[in-house]
Amino acid sequence: MSKSQELFEREIVGIEEISPNFYIIDLKFEFEFTAGQVVAITTSKELEPRLYSIAGSFNRGTIRILFDIHKEGALTPILAE
C-alpha cells in the first residue's frame, strides 16, 4: 500500500482480548461493508498501513477487526494497548 493513499482517522470504541494474544478491536465506521472486506489500518502516517479483514460489527456504525499480536510487529502491539 502506498503511503500517498488518503487515510481516514477512526475512533476506537472498544478492544477486548478474547484469548491470549488474540484481540477484537471495534472502530467507528460510517460506511456500508460486508464481512470479509479488507481495510488498511495504521496508527500514524509514518507507519505503513497493514491490511485486515472486517470480521463483522457489534452494532450499527462500527466495524470489528480480529487480530493476533506479533511481538516483533510494528502495529499489533500498539493496537492491543
C-alpha positions as CSV (number, residue, x, y, z in Angstrom):
1,M,0.0,0.0,0.0
2,S,1.3,3.4,-0.9
3,K,1.8,6.0,1.8
4,S,0.4,8.5,-0.6
5,Q,-3.1,7.0,-0.2
6,E,-5.5,9.0,1.8
7,L,-6.0,7.9,5.4
8,F,-9.2,8.5,7.4
9,E,-9.0,8.7,11.2
10,R,-11.4,6.5,13.1
11,E,-12.3,6.3,16.8
12,I,-11.6,3.1,18.7
13,V,-14.8,2.3,20.6
14,G,-13.7,-1.0,22.2
15,I,-10.9,-3.5,22.4
16,E,-11.1,-6.9,24.0
17,E,-8.6,-9.8,24.5
18,I,-10.6,-12.9,23.6
19,S,-7.8,-15.3,24.3
20,P,-4.1,-15.0,25.0
21,N,-2.6,-12.7,22.3
22,F,-5.9,-12.5,20.2
23,Y,-7.9,-9.3,20.2
24,I,-11.1,-7.8,18.7
25,I,-11.0,-4.1,18.1
26,D,-14.2,-2.1,17.4
27,L,-13.9,1.1,15.3
28,K,-16.4,3.7,14.3
29,F,-17.2,3.3,10.6
30,E,-19.9,5.2,8.8
31,F,-19.9,3.2,5.5
32,E,-21.7,0.1,4.3
33,F,-19.5,-3.0,4.4
34,T,-19.6,-6.8,4.1
35,A,-17.8,-9.0,6.5
36,G,-14.6,-10.2,4.8
37,Q,-13.9,-6.9,3.1
38,V,-10.4,-5.5,3.8
39,V,-9.4,-2.3,5.5
40,A,-6.0,-0.7,5.9
41,I,-5.0,0.2,9.5
42,T,-2.2,2.2,10.9
43,T,-1.5,4.3,14.0
44,S,0.4,7.1,12.3
45,K,1.3,8.5,8.8
46,E,4.9,7.2,9.3
47,L,3.8,3.6,9.7
48,E,2.9,1.7,6.6
49,P,-0.8,0.6,6.9
50,R,-1.5,-3.2,7.3
51,L,-4.5,-4.9,5.7
52,Y,-7.1,-6.5,7.9
53,S,-10.3,-8.4,7.1
54,I,-13.5,-7.0,8.6
55,A,-14.9,-9.7,10.9
56,G,-18.3,-8.1,11.4
57,S,-19.9,-5.5,13.6
58,F,-21.3,-5.4,17.1
59,N,-23.7,-2.6,16.3
60,R,-24.6,-0.2,13.5
61,G,-21.8,2.3,12.7
62,T,-18.9,0.2,13.8
63,I,-16.6,-2.5,12.3
64,R,-14.9,-5.3,14.2
65,I,-11.4,-6.5,13.4
66,L,-9.8,-9.7,14.8
67,F,-6.1,-9.7,15.1
68,D,-3.3,-11.5,16.9
69,I,-0.2,-10.0,18.5
70,H,3.1,-10.3,16.6
71,K,5.6,-9.4,19.4
72,E,8.2,-8.0,16.9
73,G,5.5,-6.3,14.8
74,A,5.3,-2.6,14.3
75,L,1.5,-2.3,14.6
76,T,-0.3,-5.1,16.5
77,P,1.5,-4.5,19.9
78,I,0.3,-0.8,19.6
79,L,-3.2,-1.8,18.7
80,A,-3.5,-4.1,21.7
81,E,-2.6,-1.3,24.2
